[in-house]
Amino acid sequence: MITVRYFAGAREAAGLPTEQVDGPTSVAALRTALAGAHPGLGDVLPRCALLVAGARTTDGAAPVPDGVTVDVLPPFAGG
């Protein structure tokens, strides 16, 4: 199981703050699974950063090990 935590606009688009997801083994597979489970994420997710066990990754082939937490962070504005 992977714990997925949504923040800001991603939380609003997913409709929940956190969830448990069974077994996607890569960042790309996880993005596909999340977009399929939450159609509202379709526009937001491509712009989001994913932190896998606290480390930002942009590599779709990067592994997502069982038991980790993945944070979904949309772009933030501010100064």
Secondary structure, 3 states (H helix, E strand, C coil): CEEEEECHHHHHHHCCCEEEECCCCEHHHHHHHHHHHCHHHHCCHHHCEEEECCEEECCCCCECCCCCEEEEECCCCCC
